[in-house]
Amino acid sequence: MASYSLVFLSAKALDLANSYRMNPSLILASSFIVVILIGTFLLMLPKSTKEPIDLIDAFFISTSAVCVTGLSPIDISQIFTNFGLLVLSVLIQIGGLGLIAFTSVFAIFYAGSTSVYNQLLIRDMIYSKSMDALLPTLLYILGFTLSIETIGAFLIYVTVPSSLFTTLSDKLIFSAFHSMSAFCNAGFSNLKDGLSNEVLLKGNQFFYLVICALMFLGSIGFPILINLKDKLFWKIKKQLFPSTGEQTNFIRFDLNTKLVLITSSILVAAGTVLFLIFEYDGTLKDMSFFTKIVQSLFNAILPRTTGFASVNPADFQPSTILLVCLLMWIGGSSQSMAGGVKVNTVAVLFLNLKSIITGSDQTGAFHRAISEKAVLRAYAVAFIATVCVFVFSFILILLEPGQPIRSIIFEVMSALFTVGSSLGLTPVLSGESKFVLCIAMFLGRVGLLSILIGLLGHRGAKGCSFPNEHIIIN
């Protein structure tokens, strides 16, 4: 009955979008709000918690889960029952993949086909290159996600210390929950003290490497993963059948994939080295050299994607906190589970800066030009993100006058860029401040620029041009 209801409602949701010709960004934002409210209700049920929680805390956690952030004002491991963790897992999975993926698959199966407008809507949501590939792309996204999370859960199961658990079911729940939480870049943990648990830190460091791999895969985005899959399958086919049309069926890494992989690799490598240098005699003190390397890698990846913590961020050196803030601002890849302004944006900004310095007429890389529209959008995203940090920080400073400004700015960036790290401020915030952070998490996940375009994108003057005039810019 529940399955039929979900399928029926999914089809009706697309019919509603078709009737009113709603902008995809506004549909996505509205769907997130609905899921957040449903999640709040479910988390308030007595069956979900071991003890009652406040409405604002349930709303905060639901928002954090759907927006795959990871911030929490309460201890997840001590408050939620297995049913509550199941609800949390569903919210994270829906938020990570995007509600539209689930809705689209159910609606297509329910109706057998859908209108041209709905097909265009779904294509824009998942960035499919053609309408013919909609259903395969959607199924691939869902199937790939479940496959990666299953493999990740198995690897976590074999690397996590068994002494942490009293029963086999506890270990299985831990493995499945953390695999999903890492790949969806949510950063929630159902273990006391999270991933900073002393037994984990002193245990098999390959556990942290598995989490690193899951976080990284979740942060590079489905278009990149699909391109990688296509390239891998092409190489395998080429090896097995070397004489069957390998030129006409050639699969290449597109510019988006190259920029994301190269920029992400540079950020991970640089972040690992800098974290190791800054914290060698700080939070990494008394660890073996191999453990220091693994923990540096772990802490270089998670600020761009996930709110786990293996060491207490409140103990970081000032230089490390600045590094973490920069990585949070950058984030992961577009169309991924991660937040931030995105590595695609940063890559385009640097390439455009290079073209300005060298006097080139085009912004591009790898013998490919980047459209002017993409360059302008990159600047808009970076500008809006920076302004939002200032605005939300200003509001929280007014609401929490007794809290350190450093902690407030860190908390705002963590929420706005859906990271989930904290300097310990989240549990002591007032209800008003928590609600402000909920808005920040929501805008960070949905994208303020996308909402503005959805609301105001068709109000500009069209069909006319104005005289050019020079503006002095040094």
Buried (B, 14 or more C-beta within 10 A) or exposed (E): EEEEEBBEEBBEBBBEBBEEEBBBBBBBBBBBEEBBBBBBBBBBEEEBBEEEBEEBBBBBBBBBBBBBBBBBBBEBBEBBBBBBBBBBBBBBBBBBBBBBBBBBBBBBEBBEEBEEBBBEBBBBBBBBEEEEBBBEBBEBBBEBBBEBBEBBBBBBBEBBBEEBBEEEEBBEBBBBBBBBBBBBBBBBBBBEBBBBBEEBBEBEBBBBBBBBBBBBBBBBBBBBBBBBEBBEEBEEBBEEEEEEEEEEEEBEBBBBBBBBBBBBEEBBEEBBBBBBBBBBEBBBEEBEEEBBBBBBBBBBBBBBBBBBBBBEBBEBBEBBBEBBBBBBBBBBBBBBBBBBBBBBBBBBBBBBEEBEEEEEEEBBBEEEBBEEEBBEBBEBBBEBBEEBBEEBBEBBBEBBEEBEEEBBBBBBBBBBBBBBBBBEBBEEBEBBBBBBBBBBBBBBBBBBBBBEBBEEEEEEEEEEEEEEEEEEEE
